[in-house]
Structure formats: structure tokens, C-alpha cells
Amino acid sequence: MDFRLTEDQRALRKGVRELLARLFDREALRAAVDSPGLDRALWRELGAAGFFSLRLPEEDGGVGLGLPEAVLVFEEAGRVLLPGPLVATHLAAGSVPGAADGSVVVTSASEGLVPWRDGADVVLGDVTGAVPLRSVDPLTPLHRVPGAAGSLGAAGVLLLAAEQVGSAEASTGAAVGYAREREQFGQVIGGFQAVKHLCAGMLVRTELARAAVRAAAVTGDPVEIAGAKLLADEAATGNARDCLQVFGGMGFTWEADVHLHLKRAWVRARLGMTGARAEEVVAAAL
């Protein structure tokens, strides 16, 4: 089985990266942090670009691609910390009118949590008794619902994992870039063995998780998807922590973006499929 990207898949990834660089650059990210709220214009532009209708058949007005291509798109979304209930709206594109073109925002209960409940037009799953929950991520408002109500399904879990991979990649790039520029004791810190080891470990985590996510996208196997979510959660949270170490005191400031990746990774790790449940799925299959 050949997991290398095809020419069309590379073109898709490049196109999405360029689109997000235009629609949601760092300036837009920081503006969203300062003034939280769902950007409806951005949502409609994502819809017009086919973000939500990517896997709908062409005869239904979609792009007609598959889960492997969706994974590439959601990696890019995770890399720039694109906010909003992206996965739920994408999954609802074939069933909720308006979701495909971005005119309707859809969210869903997942593992007892509902992200963006107040900002969405449609809320799926049992959200009876939902109460606001203070979210660690300033770009992901949360509500808690009793029990473990709601599920995004296997595809939703995998797309969340893909977002985690994108975030892990961004943290790695930020750490390497900073290590090449920051000087200490007369040399760039990237020359120190300890920093080299941190950056190397971040790269290994990212590529291992990426391989698992992309393989699971091809096979669609629920056990492989659970394993991919575990690895992706570890890569996103572990890389953000190590990136903080590379940045030192600068990384703990509000102006740095490192803490945003860590906080989003923490939230995503609780959505779709928690680590404990993913471990149970994998262990039961061994």
C-alpha cells in the first residue's frame, strides 16, 4: 500500500494552505483571541471554497473527495488554529441544509462537551441540561452536558486527530525557527544538545502521528483511528510543551502563540474520543 501523496493531493494541500494564509493569518488569529466569536464571513468563505462539502458527491454539489483528502485539509486547519466547530459542520454537510456552503454553523455534543454551542445554528446530540464551562482555550467556548452524551463517529475522531497533527507540526516549526534565531552565551540556542534533542523529539512525534492518521484515513479501521487519535493527541500536547521549553520565558507570554496551541490541543484531546476510551478500544483489539 502506497501512502505517498498523489499530485492532486499535494495540490489540494498547497491550495488549502494558501487559502488559509489569506483568510486566517496570524493577525486574524490574534484578532480572534482579542475579540472571541464566530466569524460568519470566514465561515461562508470556507464553505464557498468547499471546506465543508469536500466529501459530498459531485452530483450533490460537493467536491467528491474522500477521507484521506479531508485529513489533509484538516491538518492545515489545525496548523493555523482555525476556530469553530469545523468537524461537526463538515460531517453535517450532507444532512443539515446550509452546512455545506457555510451559511449554517453546526456543532455537536461529544464526550459530554459541546464546543461553540451558543455560536452555532444547529446543535446535534443530546444537550439537555448543558451548562457553560470555562474553557482553557480562548478560541473554543464550551458547554458541559451530563454523562458522555454525543459522538462524532469514527470520521470525526480522525479529523480531530488530523487537526492535532497540524498543530504539532506548527509547534515544531515554531521551535526550530526560534532555536535558529535566539542567541545565548554567544551562540544560537539551536546549537545546544538539549535543544536539538527537544526539536528532534517533536519531529518524531509529528511524523509518527501523521503516518498513523493518514493510514487510518485509508483503511477506515476503528481501532487504527483510535490509535491515531492517541498518537495525535500526544504529539500536539507534547510538542506544544516542548516548544514552550525551547522558547523559555518568552513562550509563557500572552503575545506568543505557543500557549494557544497547547490549550487547543488540551481541548481537542477531550473531544471525539478521550485518551482513556481510545486506550480501551486499542487494548480490546490486542
Secondary structure, DSSP 8 states (H G I E B T S, - for coil): ---S--HHHHHHHHHHHHHHHHHS-HHHHHHHHHS-S--HHHHHHHHHTTSSSTTS-GGGTS----HHHHHHHHHHHHHTT--S-HHHHHHTTTTSTTTTTTSS-EEE-BTTEEETTTT-SEEES--TT-EEE--SSTT--EEE-STT----HHHHHHHHHHHHHHHHHHHHHHHHHHHHH-EETTEEGGGSHHHHHHHHHHHHHHHHHHHHHHHHHHH--HHHHHHHHHHHHHHHHHHHHHHHHHHGGGGGSTTSSHHHHHHHHHHHHTSSS-HHHHHHHHHHH-
